[in-house]
Amino acid sequence: MKKILSGFFAVSLGCLSLPAFAAGDAVELPEQEWSFDGVFGTYDKASMQRGFQVYQKVCSACHSLDLIAFRNLTDLGYNEDEIKAIAAEYTVEDGPNDEGEMFERAGSASDRFPAPFPNEKAAASANGGKAPPDLSLMAKARVGGPDYLYGLLTGYEDAPADIDVGNLSYNKYFPGHLISMSPPLFGDDVEYGDGTEATVEQMATDVSHFLMWAAEPKLEARKQTGVKVMIFLIIFTLIMYAAKRKAFAKVH
């Protein structure tokens, strides 16, 4: 019975448990097993915290996270004091003050993550003419989602002899294989607080997990609501079926 219900939920809630990806070039990606896969899947808070460390130490130098506020980090398992301390590490622009001027202050829990560049033109100027994309929805904006992100971060290798990469890098999982972003991970880029070894593969897994949460922070709640709705519909259907049988039994 459990297997039947699980299969029923999987079919009925398939659209709820999978992110909607934008169309793009098909690339054979390395499929990973994620804790949030499936109808009953949930986020791994330890992996998300490690992924957040990777974002802070590596990705945030070029990529913004515009849709995430510091207070949202409660989903990762951080408490109020820890979030205040994290926010205070950042400087944010505020204002205008009484003199009509903008000013800088330490970040607070209600602030969103500040962008690494003041505007898109500055970002493009510092990165060869193209601004690095915001990562808030990246796990849903690419075909393959977190598998794509993992593949992109681990897919750098030497280009075949017949391919001239110029100022680009070769990535076997990137559509077209030539990418302007240099390899961002090298191993031991961060020192994980929980003692996990920071290999390229581990960091790619963790930051992909973190970015999936950033793009779909209500995934667990959505799944739970969907399961409750399906259970209600199954029970309601059984009750109605029993009532129908009883009503027609009197007729016959």
Long-range contacts (C-beta under 8 A, 24 or more apart in sequence): 5-234, 6-39, 6-40, 8-230, 8-234, 9-39, 9-226, 9-227, 9-230, 10-38, 10-39, 12-226, 12-230, 13-39, 13-223, 13-226, 13-227, 13-230, 16-222, 16-223, 16-226, 17-41, 17-219, 17-223, 17-226, 19-139, 19-140, 19-145, 19-212, 19-215, 19-216, 20-140, 21-140, 21-141, 21-142, 21-143, 21-144, 21-145, 22-140, 22-141, 22-142, 22-143, 23-143, 24-142, 24-143, 24-175, 25-143, 25-175, 25-176, 26-143, 27-143, 27-144, 27-148, 27-151, 27-173, 27-174, 27-175, 28-173, 29-144, 29-147, 29-148, 29-150, 29-151, 29-173, 30-147, 30-150, 30-151, 30-154, 30-173, 31-147, 32-146, 32-147, 32-150, 32-205, 32-208, 34-146, 34-209, 34-212, 35-209, 36-209, 36-212, 36-219, 36-220, 39-223, 39-226, 39-227, 40-223, 40-227, 41-223, 42-220, 43-75, 43-209, 43-212, 43-213, 43-219, 43-220, 44-209, 45-76, 45-77, 46-77, 46-194, 47-205, 47-206, 47-209, 47-210, 48-75, 48-76, 48-77, 48-206, 48-209, 48-210, 48-213, 49-76, 49-77, 49-78, 49-193, 49-194, 50-190, 50-192, 50-193, 50-194, 50-196, 50-202, 50-203, 50-206, 50-210, 51-205, 51-206, 51-207, 51-208, 51-209, 51-210, 51-211, 52-76, 52-210, 53-190, 53-192, 53-193, 53-206, 54-185, 54-189, 54-190, 54-203, 54-206, 54-207, 54-210, 55-135, 55-207, 55-210, 55-211, 57-189, 57-190, 58-184, 58-185, 58-189, 58-190, 58-203, 58-207, 59-135, 59-184, 59-207, 60-113, 60-116, 61-116, 62-116, 62-123, 62-127, 62-132, 63-116, 63-132, 63-133, 63-134, 63-135, 64-113, 64-115, 64-116, 64-117, 64-132, 64-134, 64-135, 64-136, 65-112, 65-113, 65-134, 65-135, 65-136, 65-214, 66-112, 66-113, 66-115, 66-134, 66-136, 67-112, 67-134, 67-136, 67-137, 67-214, 68-112, 68-113, 68-136, 68-214, 69-109, 69-110, 69-111, 69-112, 69-113, 70-107, 70-108, 70-109, 70-110, 70-111, 70-112, 70-113, 71-109, 71-110, 72-217, 75-213, 75-217, 76-210, 76-213, 80-109, 83-109, 84-108, 84-109, 87-111, 90-114, 127-180, 128-167, 128-180, 130-180, 132-181, 135-211, 135-214, 136-214, 136-215, 137-214, 137-215, 138-211, 138-214, 138-215, 139-208, 139-211, 139-212, 139-214, 139-215, 139-216, 140-215, 140-216, 141-215, 145-212, 145-215, 146-208, 146-209, 146-211, 146-212, 147-208, 148-173, 149-204, 149-207, 149-208, 149-211, 150-204, 150-205, 150-208, 152-179, 153-184, 153-185, 153-200, 153-203, 153-204, 153-207, 153-208, 154-185, 154-200, 154-201, 154-204, 156-183
